[in-house]
């Protein structure tokens, strides 16, 4: 395990618990050089694969250099407050960094786009996760993937969409899920949420809270020291509800020294604490 560099920890602490484009830009800047070097060494295996008919229903694949038999598949679902986000961009190495990291660690990495609000409301994101999983189960083997070991990993809105997929389908097609700083229904509706979920009257019926408490799917839940209070309340709320329902906690990780954005975007860098947790979690599925 490699710890977080002191300068990085200090910089992130200085950003506090805020969200916003300035905080996101500062986090990008912290990791851009390191992630950029890693991106140059790990080209895309297959780009803009259609998993559905909409122009946003596309995914990219990153494959390990060598493999011995079928490998686990990691599907990364980006964040963006339900309103924005890209699987890859010419402007920065995120969110493809997660799929590249998966490939460097012997997995088939997949990173997807999905339909966005306000044009596409609930449950479009969860439906798109399901369609991407379907594609990987049907076609992943042709790229070296094991259809029995597909793990969906989402951050922020992406975590919500993975959770919604668990609500929508009894047969998820997943071996496990990793959820970073998601919203599951343990805190009051935020006005921004209505752009995806609709009116406040629909709130309690549309969040994936009960599915997340009840599911028997293996879960790894993660939050950040400098997450906004609402996200921390969701993290703790889900842990407590799972403990009350099942008598045991799900696997979890609280990332000291990270905020809402850096929790996702440092994956694959010199700070390996989260990476080590995820690799151990997936390794236990074999």
Buried (B, 14 or more C-beta within 10 A) or exposed (E): EEEBBEEBBEBBBEBEBEBEEEBBEBBBEBBBEBBEEBBEEBEBBBBEBEBBEBEBBBBBBBBBEEBEEBBBBBBBBBBBBBEEBBBBEEEBBBBBBBBBBBBBBBBBBBBBBBBBBEEBBBBBBBBBBBBBBBBBBEBBBEBBBBBEBBBBBBBBBBBBBBBBBBBBBEEBBBBBBBBBBBBBBBBEBEEEBBBBBBEEEBBEEBBBBBBBBBBEBBBBBBBBBBBBEBBBBBBBBBBEBBEEEEEEEBBBBBBEBBBBBBBBBBBBBEBBBBBEBBBEBBEEBE
